Amino acid sequence: MQLKIIIFLLGCAAGIETKAQQKKFTIGLGYQRTWMVDKQASPLKYQTSEKTVLLSYDHTGTSGVFSAQVNGALGSFFPTGFRGRQMYDPGYNDNGTPRKDSFYIPGTLYNARIKISYLRQTTNGYNIIGKEKLYSHNYFGASLNNQLFYSDNIVRTGWINAASINGEYLHTAILNTKHFFSLKISIPLFGQNSRLPYHNTISSSSGESNVKTFFKQGSSFAWLANFQNIQLDAGYEYSINSRICMGIRYFGQWLHYTREKPINIIQNNIGITASLK
């Protein structure tokens, strides 16, 4: 009898540990729109239509949440209203007739983001809605965030690498163990941003590589006075079983940085996700 009781207690403890500690791997695919005004390169407003991919890992413990996330995006990049711009090569042919050569000016925006965060649970709640049980938690913490924007158009619009330390807030809710809702807000406290210098070109007198020159010449300290970047991440997941979830996820951000000339970026992303616990 005593042996059965011990086995039962060990089983309960194992169950509690399983609930308390949860690891989750997520992959997602989505669609993103980006609007950008980079006055260092052009007065025109540029926009994109991008395909995105998401990979993330989350570990939820009894007192906090650790997350690591990688995002990538790729899409066409052009000024609003001038998608089909052409460049003409004026002059004359060998026989003296006017030259009519022209070609389209394509552009692509490459965007990548890496974030590592840890948030500590501060409060939790429990409610009953009808016959459904709702558990909610609030977390506060910090994150390391690095995002890169790079375009291959002829005027080098939007070249920026923003690395920052952010304050974060996370709210989660679980309804009847099947439905999971989350909302996260992130705001940078300070960081180091890299942009092209005032002449908007890469030039090294010592023969250093373009990448090294970009970060050496264009990096500077950024903080709330000259760099604002509000990020919003919201999601819903439905548990198909104890290990597999399917969901939908929204990400949006507004970025403003003043050096050398102001750059403003707005992004909206919507995607579907699959998670394995």
C-alpha positions as CSV (number, residue, x, y, z in Angstrom):
1,M,0.0,0.0,0.0
2,Q,2.8,2.4,0.9
3,L,4.6,1.6,-2.4
4,K,1.4,2.5,-4.3
5,I,1.1,5.8,-2.5
6,I,4.7,6.7,-3.2
7,I,4.3,5.8,-6.9
8,F,1.2,7.9,-7.0
9,L,2.9,10.9,-5.4
10,L,5.9,10.6,-7.8
11,G,3.5,10.5,-10.7
12,C,1.7,13.7,-9.5
13,A,5.1,15.5,-9.1
14,A,6.2,14.5,-12.6
15,G,2.9,15.8,-13.9
16,I,3.3,19.1,-12.1
17,E,6.9,19.4,-13.5
18,T,5.7,18.7,-17.0
19,K,3.1,21.4,-16.7
20,A,5.5,23.9,-15.1
21,Q,8.3,23.4,-17.7
22,Q,7.3,23.6,-21.3
23,K,9.5,23.8,-24.4
24,K,8.1,24.8,-27.8
25,F,9.5,25.0,-31.3
26,T,7.7,27.1,-33.9
27,I,7.9,27.6,-37.6
28,G,5.9,30.1,-39.5
29,L,5.3,31.5,-43.0
30,G,3.7,34.9,-43.7
31,Y,3.1,38.0,-45.8
32,Q,4.5,41.4,-45.0
33,R,4.1,45.0,-46.1
34,T,6.8,47.6,-45.5
35,W,6.5,51.3,-46.0
36,M,9.7,53.4,-45.7
37,V,10.8,57.0,-46.1
38,D,14.6,57.3,-46.0
39,K,15.4,61.0,-46.5
40,Q,19.2,60.3,-46.6
41,A,18.6,58.5,-50.0
42,S,15.4,59.8,-51.5
43,P,12.3,62.0,-50.6
44,L,10.1,59.3,-52.1
45,K,8.1,56.8,-50.0
46,Y,9.1,53.2,-50.8
47,Q,7.1,50.1,-50.2
48,T,7.4,46.3,-50.4
49,S,5.4,43.2,-50.7
50,E,7.3,40.5,-48.9
51,K,7.3,36.8,-48.1
52,T,8.4,36.0,-44.6
53,V,9.7,33.0,-42.6
54,L,9.8,32.6,-38.8
55,L,11.7,30.2,-36.5
56,S,11.4,30.4,-32.7
57,Y,12.1,28.5,-29.5
58,D,10.3,29.2,-26.2
59,H,10.9,27.8,-22.8
60,T,8.3,28.5,-20.2
61,G,9.2,27.8,-16.6
62,T,7.5,28.3,-13.2
63,S,8.7,32.0,-13.0
64,G,9.5,33.2,-16.5
65,V,9.8,32.8,-20.2
66,F,12.9,32.5,-22.3
67,S,12.5,33.1,-26.1
68,A,14.8,33.1,-29.1
69,Q,13.4,34.1,-32.5
70,V,14.7,34.5,-36.1
71,N,12.7,36.2,-38.8
72,G,13.5,36.7,-42.5
73,A,11.8,38.6,-45.3
74,L,12.3,39.2,-49.0
75,G,10.3,41.2,-51.5
76,S,10.1,43.7,-54.3
77,F,11.1,47.3,-53.3
78,F,9.9,50.4,-55.2
79,P,8.7,54.0,-54.7
80,T,4.9,54.3,-54.3
81,G,3.4,55.0,-57.7
82,F,6.6,54.2,-59.6
83,R,6.8,50.4,-59.6
84,G,7.7,50.1,-63.3
85,R,10.4,52.8,-63.5
86,Q,12.8,52.7,-66.4
87,M,16.3,54.1,-66.9
88,Y,17.1,55.4,-70.3
89,D,20.6,55.6,-71.9
90,P,20.5,58.7,-74.1
91,G,22.9,59.3,-77.0
92,Y,23.3,58.3,-80.6
93,N,24.1,55.0,-82.4
94,D,27.1,54.7,-84.7
95,N,24.9,55.6,-87.7
96,G,23.8,58.8,-86.0
97,T,20.2,57.8,-85.1
98,P,19.0,58.6,-81.5
99,R,19.5,55.7,-79.1
100,K,16.4,54.4,-77.4
101,D,17.9,51.9,-75.0
102,S,16.1,51.5,-71.7
103,F,15.8,49.0,-68.9
104,Y,13.7,48.5,-65.8
105,I,15.0,49.4,-62.4
106,P,14.2,46.5,-60.1
107,G,14.7,46.6,-56.4
108,T,14.6,44.1,-53.6
109,L,14.5,44.6,-49.8
110,Y,16.1,42.1,-47.6
111,N,15.1,42.2,-43.9
112,A,16.3,40.0,-41.1
113,R,15.6,40.1,-37.3
114,I,17.0,38.2,-34.4
115,K,15.6,38.5,-30.9
116,I,16.6,36.9,-27.6
117,S,14.5,37.7,-24.5
118,Y,13.8,36.7,-20.9
119,L,10.6,37.9,-19.1
120,R,9.7,37.3,-15.5
121,Q,6.2,36.5,-14.4
122,T,4.7,39.2,-12.1
123,T,1.0,38.3,-11.8
124,N,-1.4,35.6,-12.8
125,G,-5.1,35.2,-12.7
126,Y,-7.9,32.6,-13.0
127,N,-11.5,33.1,-14.2
128,I,-14.4,31.0,-15.3
129,I,-16.3,32.2,-18.4
130,G,-19.4,30.1,-18.7
131,K,-18.1,26.6,-18.2
132,E,-14.6,27.5,-19.6
133,K,-11.5,28.1,-17.5
134,L,-9.3,31.0,-18.3
135,Y,-5.7,31.3,-17.0
136,S,-3.8,34.5,-17.6
137,H,-0.2,35.7,-16.8
138,N,1.7,38.9,-17.0
139,Y,5.4,39.1,-17.6
140,F,8.0,41.9,-17.7
141,G,11.6,41.6,-18.9
142,A,14.2,42.6,-21.4
143,S,15.4,41.5,-24.8
144,L,18.4,41.8,-27.2
145,N,17.2,42.7,-30.7
146,N,19.1,43.1,-33.9
147,Q,17.4,43.8,-37.3
148,L,18.9,44.6,-40.7
149,F,17.4,46.3,-43.7
150,Y,19.3,46.1,-47.0
151,S,18.2,47.1,-50.5
152,D,19.9,46.5,-53.8
153,N,18.3,49.5,-55.6
154,I,20.5,52.1,-57.2
155,V,20.1,54.8,-54.5
156,R,20.7,52.5,-51.5
157,T,17.4,53.3,-49.8
158,G,16.9,52.0,-46.2
159,W,20.3,50.6,-45.3
160,I,20.2,50.2,-41.5
161,N,21.3,47.8,-38.9
162,A,19.6,48.4,-35.5
163,A,20.9,46.6,-32.4
164,S,19.2,47.4,-29.2
165,I,18.3,46.4,-25.6
166,N,14.6,46.6,-25.1
167,G,12.1,46.6,-22.3
168,E,9.2,44.1,-22.9
169,Y,5.8,43.3,-21.6
170,L,4.0,40.0,-22.3
171,H,0.4,39.0,-21.5
172,T,-0.7,35.4,-22.1
173,A,-4.1,33.7,-21.7
174,I,-5.1,30.0,-21.9
175,L,-8.7,29.2,-22.4
176,N,-9.8,25.6,-21.5
177,T,-6.2,24.3,-22.2
178,K,-6.9,24.4,-26.0
179,H,-6.8,28.1,-26.9
180,F,-3.6,30.2,-26.3
181,F,-3.5,34.0,-26.7
182,S,-0.4,36.2,-26.4
183,L,0.4,39.9,-26.7
184,K,3.9,41.3,-26.5
185,I,5.1,44.9,-26.6
186,S,8.7,45.9,-27.0
187,I,10.4,49.3,-26.8
188,P,14.1,50.0,-27.1
189,L,16.0,51.6,-24.2
190,F,19.3,52.2,-26.0
191,G,21.4,50.5,-28.7
192,Q,23.8,51.0,-31.6
193,N,22.6,51.7,-35.1
194,S,24.6,51.5,-38.3
195,R,23.8,53.5,-41.4
196,L,25.7,54.7,-44.5
197,P,27.6,58.0,-43.9
198,Y,26.3,61.3,-45.1
199,H,27.5,60.8,-48.7
200,N,25.4,57.5,-48.8
201,T,28.3,55.5,-50.2
202,I,30.9,53.0,-48.9
203,S,34.5,54.2,-49.3
204,S,37.6,53.0,-47.4
205,S,41.0,54.7,-47.9
206,S,42.7,51.7,-46.3
207,G,41.2,49.0,-48.5
208,E,39.0,47.5,-45.8
209,S,36.0,45.3,-46.8
210,N,32.6,47.0,-47.5
211,V,31.0,45.3,-44.6
212,K,33.7,46.4,-42.1
213,T,33.6,49.9,-43.5
214,F,29.9,50.1,-43.2
215,F,29.9,49.3,-39.5
216,K,33.1,51.3,-38.8
217,Q,32.0,54.5,-40.4
218,G,28.3,54.5,-39.8
219,S,27.8,53.1,-36.3
220,S,26.7,55.3,-33.4
221,F,25.0,55.1,-30.0
222,A,21.2,55.4,-30.1
223,W,18.7,56.0,-27.4
224,L,15.2,57.3,-26.8
225,A,15.9,60.8,-27.9
226,N,16.9,59.9,-31.5
227,F,15.7,56.3,-31.9
228,Q,12.2,55.0,-31.4
229,N,11.0,51.5,-32.3
230,I,7.7,50.2,-31.0
231,Q,7.1,46.5,-31.8
232,L,3.8,44.6,-31.3
233,D,3.6,40.8,-31.5
234,A,0.2,39.1,-31.1
235,G,-0.8,35.5,-31.6
236,Y,-3.4,32.8,-31.3
237,E,-2.7,29.1,-31.1
238,Y,-5.1,26.1,-31.1
239,S,-3.8,22.8,-29.5
240,I,-4.6,19.9,-31.8
241,N,-3.2,17.6,-29.2
242,S,-0.8,17.7,-26.3
243,R,2.2,18.2,-28.6
244,I,1.1,20.0,-31.8
245,C,-0.4,23.5,-32.2
246,M,-1.5,25.5,-35.2
247,G,-2.0,29.3,-35.1
248,I,-2.0,32.7,-36.6
249,R,0.4,35.5,-35.7
250,Y,0.6,39.3,-36.3
251,F,3.7,41.4,-36.1
252,G,3.9,45.2,-36.5
253,Q,6.5,47.8,-35.9
254,W,7.2,51.5,-36.3
255,L,10.8,52.6,-36.4
256,H,12.2,56.2,-36.5
257,Y,15.9,57.1,-36.4
258,T,17.3,60.6,-37.0
259,R,20.9,60.1,-38.1
260,E,22.3,61.0,-40.6
261,K,19.0,62.0,-42.1
262,P,15.6,60.7,-40.7
263,I,14.4,57.3,-41.6
264,N,10.9,56.0,-40.9
265,I,9.7,52.4,-41.3
266,I,6.3,50.9,-40.8
267,Q,5.8,47.1,-41.1
268,N,2.7,44.8,-40.9
269,N,3.1,41.1,-41.0
270,I,0.5,38.3,-40.8
271,G,1.4,34.6,-40.9
272,I,0.4,31.1,-40.0
273,T,2.4,29.0,-37.5
274,A,2.9,25.4,-36.5
275,S,4.4,24.5,-33.1
276,L,5.8,21.3,-31.5
277,K,5.9,21.0,-27.7
